[in-house]
Amino acid sequence: MKLRWASEMMPLIAGSFSAVLVGFLLSFGWVTKTPWARGLGLILMVFGLSLSLLFLIFFRDPERFSLAEANKLVAPADGRVMVVETLNEERVFKGQARRIAIFMHVGNVHVQRVPTDAKLLWTTHFPGKFLPAYKSTAGFENEQQWYAFSHAGKKFAVVQIAGLLARRINCWIKPDAEYARGTRMGMISFGSEVDVYLPLDIQVSVKPGDIVRAGETIIGEWPKP
């Protein structure tokens, strides 16, 4: 399988490799032969290599696809389902909606995908806090990026939510365009949460505790006409 990484990794991996290079030069006395140089060089090499490994794991972006029927919705993110609930949502639905909250740990793939064939109506960034994702209020109070979609005349939303370590949200798609199920839509750097808001007539097929994979795991289905 062809390996692929998100482009956001490149500046970070360049910095970690620079630390490895400086450490190598210090360790072998090519910069200075002072007594502390070798120890500092070894520390820099270990630190740089550790960061490089972390970035290679974190920013991986494998191919994903689903052969499920067209009315099925796939998970927008890798992780564990924390919440499935019905609540009042005012930004997109202006009323009752179903919310599925997915927690991502550092080891998950952090690229998010469009759950179903849909048109992106709008996307907006909302500033907020950086609470740990496991807190019940994090999905409402933390910094987040909202995506409002339309599928066959019905609206739904996907929300990228920052966390304690996740301080950067990347948006890769633009409004007024049609996107196929499984299209890469963005990523959150270093952990956190992704929520999906769905109409009440969606038949949800996941429950709290389930492990899901972006672009593959079925989380629900549109009612058949």
C-alpha positions, -999 to +999 in steps of 0.1 A: +000+000+000+013+034-010+023+055+020+009+091+022+012+119+047-007+152+052+013+182+038+010+199+072+037+176+084+065+190+062+075+221+082+075+201+114+095+172+100+120+197+085+125+212+120+129+178+137+155+167+110+173+199+115+177+191+152+190+156+143+216+172+119+228+197+144+231+170+170+251+148+146+275+177+139+280+184+176+284+148+186+313+142+161+330+175+169+324+191+135+311+223+151+331+225+184+352+201+204+342+214+238+333+187+264+296+195+265+291+193+227+289+155+225+263+152+253+242+180+238+245+165+204+232+131+215+203+148+233+194+167+201+196+136+180+173+116+203+149+145+206+148+151+168+144+114+159+116+110+185+097+140+171+102+127+135+087+094+145+058+111+162+051+132+132+053+103+108+027+084+129+005+114+135+003+128+100-002+096+081-031+098+056-040+063+043-064+058+015-100+049+027-131+039+007-165+023+013-185+000-009-216+006+012-249+017-004-252+053-014-276+061+015-251+051+042-231+077+061-195+069+070-176+082+100-158+116+094-130+107+118-110+078+133-116+073+170-140+062+197-177+072+199-182+091+231-218+104+228-249+096+207-277+120+218-306+142+207-303+179+215-312+213+203-288+227+177-292+264+166-264+270+140-276+246+113-309+229+123-325+256+144-341+228+164-336+192+173-308+171+159-288+139+166-252+144+177-225+118+174-192+128+192-160+110+183-129+112+204-095+110+187-063+101+206-028+110+194-023+077+176-054+080+154-053+091+118-063+128+121-076+135+086-114+141+085-136+130+056-170+139+042-196+114+056-219+113+025-223+128-010-232+164-002-228+201-011-209+223+014-231+253+022-208+271+045-179+267+069-171+290+098-144+291+125-156+298+161-130+307+187-132+291+222-114+273+250-090+244+248-105+220+273-095+183+273-117+164+248-129+140+275-148+168+293-185+168+284-185+205+277-155+205+254-176+199+223-196+231+229-170+254+245-137+247+227-125+263+195-141+247+165-147+247+127-182+241+115-192+226+081-228+228+071-237+204+043-268+196+022-277+161+010-308+157-011-323+188+004-315+178+040-289+196+061-262+180+084-230+193+100-195+181+108-175+199+135-138+198+140-131+206+177-098+217+192-086+202+225-059+205+252-031+197+228-050+203+195-044+239+187-046+239+149-076+231+128-071+228+090-099+232+065-094+218+030-127+223+013-147+253+001-184+262+001-207+260-029-190+228-042-202+192-043-181+165-025-182+128-027-185+105+004-150+100+018-135+131+004-107+145+026-121+177+043-094+187+068-075+177+099-070+186+135-034+185+148-027+164+178-058+148+192-093+161+201-129+156+189-151+155+158-189+158+160-216+151+135-251+166+137-277+147+118-315+150+111-338+131+135-349+107+107-314+093+103-311+057+116-279+059+137-259+026+137-232+034+163-232+036+201-209+050+228-177+029+230-177+019+193-144+023+175-148+040+140-126+046+110-130+077+088-144+070+054-151+033+062-173+027+093-210+032+087-225+055+114-260+058+100-282+059+069-306+082+052-342+070+050-350+054+016-375+073-005 
